[in-house]
């Protein structure tokens, strides 16, 4: 009985240790829903967009896209993947969709996103909990 209890406790301890270790997820986007595909075709210019993510709640509907990933090396940030980020957005108080194309980059070693401002400077983009796994995915694209 004692041996069996020790084995169970040992296994449970190992399970707790495994579940508490950080794991780098192999994230990739879900397939683009048909409704977003139709909106993208109407509102985002050009071809080659890859669906990344979407949100829909009573206050907001939005979808994120990317295209044209290009790898480069910088002295300050190391390996980066520059992209054109496409955003489709409609707030609850709006009837029309808005679309924007924003120059962005994934800073691979830091696990963060940067946004390019109107004069060409890169600034850190606000993180969300899933930013590091999305950055890892973007850094694997080119």
N, C-alpha and C positions, 0 to 999 in steps of 0.2 A: 504494500500500500504506500509506504514512504517513497519507494523508488518511482512509482507511478505519479505521485504528487509532485516530486522533484522534476520529473520530465515535463509535466504540464506547466509548472511555474517557469521552467527554463524556456519553454516554447512561447509562453505568453510574454515573458520578458523580451525575447527576441522580436516578437511581433510589435511590441510597443516601441522598441528601438528602431525597427524598420519604418514604422509609420511616423515617427518623429523626425526622421532624417529628411532634409530637403531633397526633392527629386526634380530634376529638370525635365519638364514635360516635352514630348514631341508633338507640339501643337501644329495644326494646320487648319485653314478655314473650312467651314462646312460648304457644301455646294450652294451656289447662288440661287435663292428662291426666285421663282418665275416673276413674281410681282416686282422684286427689286431689279431684275433683269430688264423688264419693260421700262421702269423709271430711269435706269441708267442709260438705256438706248436713247431716250428722249432728252435727258438733261445733261449728261456728261459728254464733252466733246471727244471725238476721235474713237479709236479702237484700242484693243489690247488691255482693257481693264480687268483686274483680278479682284473678285469679291473677297473682302477680309472679314467684315463683321457688320452686324446691324443691331439696332435697339428699337424697341417700340413700347411705349408706355403712354398713359393718358396725356402727358405733357409734351412728348417729343417722339418723332420718328426720324431715324437717321441710319445711313449706311456708309461704310468706309470701303474704299477701293484703292488699289495701287496699280501703277504700270511703270514700265521702263526702269527696272532696277539696274543701277550701275555701281560697281565696286570701285572704291578708291582708298588711298592711304593718306592720312593726315599726320602731321607731326604731333599735334596735341591730343587727338582722339584715337589714333590708330586706324584700324579697318572700319570703314563706314560704307553703307549701301544707300546711295541717293535714290530717291523715288519721286514720282509725281503721285501725290495723294489726292484722291477724289472723294468729295464729301457730298452726299445728298441729305438734305435736311428740311424738315417741316415741323414747326412748333404748333401746339394745339390751337393757338389763336391765328394761325395763318392758313390760307386756302391754297396758296401756291408753294411749290417746291423750290428750294434754292439749291444751287450746285456751285461748288468751288473746287478749283484745282490748286493745291498748295505744294510748293517744294518742301520736301522733308527728307530726313535721313535717319537710318538706324545706326546707332553707334554701338558696334558689335561687342566690344570689350566691356562697355559700361552698362549694356542692357537698357539703353534709353533711346527715346526719340527726340530729334531736334527739328525745329521749324525754321525755315529761312525767312528773314524779314525783307521788307521792300528794298533795303540797300545792300542785301547780300550777306548779312551777318546771321550766324546760326545761334539759336537760343533753345534751351531745353524746353521740351513740350511737357505739359503736366502728365505725370504717370498715373496709370490705373493699375489695379492688381495684376492684370494679365499682360502688361507691357513687356516684361522680360521674355516671356515665352514667344510673344509675337515678334519681338526684335530678333530672337534666335532663329525663328522661321524665316524672316526677311533676309537675315545674313546667310542663310543657306540657299537662297534663290539663284544668284548669278553663277 
